[in-house]
Structure formats: C-alpha cells, structure tokens
Amino acid sequence: MSDVEPEPAVAAEIFGDRIDLARQFTQALAEHGEERGLIGPLEPPRLWTRHILNSAVAAPLFSGRVGDVGSGAGLPGLVLAIARPDVEWILIEPMERRVAWLTEQASDLGLDNVEVVRARAEDWRHGPVLDAATARAVSALRTLVPLTAPLVRDGGELILLKGANASNEIETADKQIRKYRLSNVRLEVLGEGLLDEPTRVVRATVR
C-alpha cells in the first residue's frame, strides 16, 4: 500500500459523529482501491483532501432520494451516504467489479440508506423519480446533463461535482441545458477556508 495521507484535522469537523465510518471507508479505499482498479497509484497520498473531503463538503446540499451516476469507488456516493444518513442514496454503476466494491462497502459500513444498482444511467427505466442526481469526475457537463436530467423529477436538482474548468463547461453545455430545460444553472464553490482546494459544484433545477 502506498503512503496514505494523514487525516486532516478538518475531517472530524466535516463528518461530525460519522467520522469513524469515514475513517473506515478511507482506510479500505487506501488498502484495496489500487489493486481493485478503483483509484490510481498517485491517489493514496491525497485521498482525504482530493477525494473524501472534496466529496463530503457537498453533503448539506442534498435531501430526499438521490442518484449518484457512475459511482465508481463510491466518490461521492458512499462518502455522502456516510455524511448524510437521513438521505436515500442510489449508486448507479455499470461495471461489475465496482458494483461488488460498492455493495461490500455499504454492507461493511452498515449503510442502510444505500441501494446499489448495476446499470448505465441511460438504461434507467424508473422514470424521473429522484429528488436529485449527482456525479463526480464522470464526464463533461454537456455529456452529463443528458445522462442525469431524465432521472430527476420536476423541480428536482442536478448537483454535479466538477473541476476547475466548471465555468467553461457550463458555457459549452448551453445546448444541452436548453434541451433539458434546466433553470437556475449556477456554479457554487464549497469548502473555502476549510479545504486547501475548494469543491466546485454545478447546480441546476430540472423542469
């Protein structure tokens, strides 16, 4: 196992009484993530700051029933499920080995607010039933909007974790934003003053 980043002091502040579960998940990802093809070899030394806390600071934005599209290693879905046990999380992931990981971790962590669905977002057959959809590091916004918006009920939200190029992504996704009738599309920056690198979130209302 590569050297794992020490837990930042702010982690306990962000997770509160759920910090032990966050530690358990981070340790499991550090020990098994690379061998199982979930994270690259450069990630353990920045696992807390770049991945766990980057995801967790978005937790207050969610409520109801939320889909995490392309959940992968559980970033952000499992992290958010740890931080927000009052929210129902549906982790949507097509790859079998990742589905196995998500299912194992949800069980090991005792997360009864998590459902793992093996599917691609475009194969979702339940209609627009989610209160919100999220994704992190899946694809550009212009590709992500058609995958996520059809899953969300009228008046629900897209809450998408993006990188430093988020503003440009909003501009280049203009066609898709109009096609899927998204309103109040905006970029929010979370964790300033808490994290060295804040989290950028693109939010939009689905109509």
Disulfide bonds with the S-S distance in Angstrom:
none
